[in-house]
Amino acid sequence: MTRAFSKLIAAAILLALPIGVPQAMTQEAQSTALSSLRRASGSELEAIVKNYREQRQSDIQELMNIVGEQEATLIRTQRVANNSREWFAIVLLGDIQPAAAAPLLARLISVRDSSFSLVSDEGGPHWHSFPAAVALSKIGIPAVEPLLELARTSSLTSTVFHLCGVTLEATLGEELALSAVKQYARQHPELSQKDRLTALTTLVRAGHKRWTAYGASDFLPE
């Protein structure tokens, strides 16, 4: 993250409690993993925290591997089945919010799941059918630069470009997203080109709740 983007942080980002625990652990064992902090002290306390962090990092890497192994197929088909292994991995990466996953998820931003509906409204916007976009919005500030880089290089009429704009708004809110776009445009001449900058800011102002996928020239509803 560049120094310029640190100015966009209006408040501290609270990370969600990680859900990284081995599948074989029972519900009781899961609750004990951190509840043992109450009874521990000294070196024992340090060991519990160390093991917890290592397990969390291992779980994050495994989720990224599950998605990464299917990346080429997901990009080629632009589809991911709801409740599939890859779909759950993407959703969990959004829940855990690891910054390291942002570039991978950004590359998959236009992959759509099977929940897509022909009708889009604020109660059920098309945006929610793109799980990587939703996951990026949960990751927050670390997702901003990958999104802006995609917006700088992708076709103005593409689904990718559209999702970059509305996901920036979903991540930061309209005001901060517009500030981020303007800052990045000052550093990257390609984004500052009038047509590109206007198109991106228009998408940010439209927002993820009002966006419909049909506005993208390469979007196929079937």
Beta strands, then each sheet from edge to edge (+ up, - down):
strand 1: 79-80
strand 2: 112-113
sheet 1: 1+ 2+
end
